[in-house]
Amino acid sequence: MQHRRLSGHGPHVSEIGFGGWAIGGGWGEQQDADSVAALHAALDGGVNLIDTAEGYGDGRSEQLIAEVLRDRDEDVFVATKTPPDAGPWPPSPHCRWQDRYSAAYLRANVEQRLQNLNTDRIDLLQLHTWTRAWNDDPQPLLVLRQLREEGKINLIGVSTPEHDQACVIQLMRDGLVDVVQIIFNLFHQEPIAQLLPVAAETGTGVIVRVALDEGALTGKFSPEHRFPESDFRSQYFEGDRMARTVSRVESIRSDLEDFGLADQYSLVDLSLKFALSRPEVSTVIAGMRNEEQAMMNTRTARLRDLPDELIQRLHRHNWLRGVWYSGK
Ligand SMILES: NC(=O)c1ccc[n+]([C@@H]2O[C@H](COP(=O)([O-])OP(=O)(O)OC[C@H]3O[C@@H](n4cnc5c(N)ncnc54)[C@H](OP(=O)(O)O)[C@@H]3O)[C@@H](O)[C@H]2O)c1
């Protein structure tokens, strides 16, 4: 497993990190035994960064991670997230930070995160979402800075709202965040325009999420695939979205075949390696819900980098499909 620096002053983290959403719930049926096996297999494969959040099963993902880490000897970097207080998701331009991320709310929430993770200091605390409405008066981030001075948090981050990822550019330039968590994948290449260059310029760490487009970029789904209602993807891929996605995934597969590389890289490898092809990216947190997926995803980090000509070809798969998380 290769390592990269998480921000100019952060630790060295594994190129592949563990995405801890599905093990908390919301992705259809999930057995704890599979989640625990996935975590152990990922750590055995060299993963040393795990991403989680309160929102992943109301703390269940955090608790499972803490249980597994209690049995392990290695140093593992755990990033978690505090969601905004009750209100619209993502926060609307009319939301006030005083109602969503007040100092009292943030302090109480961080105590819960510490308890769930069974630790006295959080390696990275990310605000789970944000709005540029708060950019010019970013008080919540100053509260986190205070919590850092008190020794409760090490690094500070913001996870981008899907519809306006570029809103964190000002926060990076203002030196308010150590790390940003962003969507960057074969379909969603917009961060190349400015977000990634500004991360390099400011020494901000970049955690890439959804590199597999919620599983679709693995190439395993048919156009007719349907998810159970208990899986959030029943909305994410509702209507004709899965069919449209699969046809684009097949076009990506053709590119891999044209380059004669289909026997060396699976679509999972290609997707993870594409995200890692940018040096500004510190780690790619692939979601993993069982041992087999953890073994496949960690193996990717041992493969050679993709040829430049192939990366150039893959640029054509940038897809301006709008914001699916917000519904039709
Ligand atoms: N707003 C935010 O801050 C935010 C939002 C989203 C995600 N995240 C973070 O980013 C992480 C990664 O994103 P994600 O988990 O949503 O999506 P993802 O990494 O694009 O996709 C993960 C899903 O793909 C499938 N999969 C993974 N590896 C596979 C393999 N080798 N072969 C076949 N299928 C495989 C699994 O689901 P199935 O087996 O069920 O298909 C898995 O749950 C999350 O876990 C979470 O930590 C943060």
The ligand as a Tripos MOL2 file, in Angstrom:
@<TRIPOS>MOLECULE
LIG
   48    52     1     0     0
SMALL
NO_CHARGES

@<TRIPOS>ATOM
      1 N1        -21.6410   13.6930    2.1650 N.am      1 LIG1
      2 C1        -20.6430   12.9380    2.5150 C.2       1 LIG1
      3 O1        -19.8020   13.3690    3.2650 O.2       1 LIG1
      4 C2        -20.5200   11.5420    1.9770 C.ar      1 LIG1
      5 C3        -21.4390   11.0840    1.0050 C.ar      1 LIG1
      6 C4        -21.2190    9.8200    0.4660 C.ar      1 LIG1
      7 C5        -20.1490    9.0450    0.8980 C.ar      1 LIG1
      8 N2        -19.2920    9.4920    1.8720 N.ar      1 LIG1
      9 C6        -18.1530    8.6870    2.3460 C.3       1 LIG1
     10 O2        -17.4700    8.1660    1.2060 O.3       1 LIG1
     11 C7        -17.4250    6.7390    1.2710 C.3       1 LIG1
     12 C8        -17.4250    6.1760   -0.1340 C.3       1 LIG1
     13 O3        -18.6170    6.4800   -0.7970 O.3       1 LIG1
     14 P1        -19.8280    5.4440   -0.9200 P.3       1 LIG1
     15 O4        -19.5810    4.2990   -0.0020 O.co2     1 LIG1
     16 O5        -21.0710    6.2220   -0.7800 O.co2     1 LIG1
     17 O6        -19.7540    4.9860   -2.4440 O.3       1 LIG1
     18 P2        -18.7100    4.2190   -3.3650 P.3       1 LIG1
     19 O7        -17.4060    4.0580   -2.7070 O.co2     1 LIG1
     20 O8        -18.7790    4.8760   -4.6830 O.co2     1 LIG1
     21 O9        -19.4470    2.8090   -3.5260 O.3       1 LIG1
     22 C9        -19.4310    1.8890   -2.4730 C.3       1 LIG1
     23 C10       -20.3190    0.6810   -2.7720 C.3       1 LIG1
     24 O10       -19.9280    0.0210   -3.9660 O.3       1 LIG1
     25 C11       -20.0310   -1.3930   -3.7980 C.3       1 LIG1
     26 N3        -18.6510   -1.9170   -3.9130 N.ar      1 LIG1
     27 C12       -17.5250   -1.4530   -3.2910 C.ar      1 LIG1
     28 N4        -16.4380   -2.1440   -3.6670 N.ar      1 LIG1
     29 C13       -16.8610   -3.0700   -4.5380 C.ar      1 LIG1
     30 C14       -16.2080   -4.0910   -5.2680 C.ar      1 LIG1
     31 N5        -14.8890   -4.2910   -5.1680 N.pl3     1 LIG1
     32 N6        -16.9510   -4.8660   -6.0890 N.ar      1 LIG1
     33 C15       -18.2700   -4.6750   -6.2030 C.ar      1 LIG1
     34 N7        -18.9710   -3.7430   -5.5300 N.ar      1 LIG1
     35 C16       -18.2630   -2.9390   -4.7120 C.ar      1 LIG1
     36 C17       -20.6110   -1.6310   -2.4080 C.3       1 LIG1
     37 O11       -22.0480   -1.6440   -2.4410 O.3       1 LIG1
     38 P3        -22.9260   -2.9030   -2.9780 P.3       1 LIG1
     39 O12       -22.1180   -4.1430   -2.7780 O.co2     1 LIG1
     40 O13       -24.1880   -2.8740   -2.2070 O.co2     1 LIG1
     41 O14       -23.1730   -2.5710   -4.4400 O.co2     1 LIG1
     42 C18       -20.1900   -0.3660   -1.6800 C.3       1 LIG1
     43 O15       -20.9950   -0.0500   -0.5740 O.3       1 LIG1
     44 C19       -18.6570    6.3880    2.1380 C.3       1 LIG1
     45 O16       -18.6080    5.0620    2.6160 O.3       1 LIG1
     46 C20       -18.5520    7.4610    3.1740 C.3       1 LIG1
     47 O17       -17.5170    7.1400    4.1000 O.3       1 LIG1
     48 C21       -19.4600   10.7470    2.3880 C.ar      1 LIG1
@<TRIPOS>BOND
     1     1     2 1
     2     2     3 2
     3     2     4 1
     4     4     5 ar
     5     4    48 ar
     6     5     6 ar
     7     6     7 ar
     8     7     8 ar
     9     8     9 1
    10     8    48 ar
    11     9    10 1
    12     9    46 1
    13    10    11 1
    14    11    12 1
    15    11    44 1
    16    12    13 1
    17    13    14 1
    18    14    15 2
    19    14    16 1
    20    14    17 1
    21    17    18 1
    22    18    19 2
    23    18    20 1
    24    18    21 1
    25    21    22 1
    26    22    23 1
    27    23    24 1
    28    23    42 1
    29    24    25 1
    30    25    26 1
    31    25    36 1
    32    26    27 ar
    33    26    35 ar
    34    27    28 ar
    35    28    29 ar
    36    29    30 ar
    37    29    35 ar
    38    30    31 1
    39    30    32 ar
    40    32    33 ar
    41    33    34 ar
    42    34    35 ar
    43    36    37 1
    44    36    42 1
    45    37    38 1
    46    38    39 2
    47    38    40 1
    48    38    41 1
    49    42    43 1
    50    44    45 1
    51    44    46 1
    52    46    47 1
@<TRIPOS>SUBSTRUCTURE
     1 LIG1         1 GROUP 0 **** ****
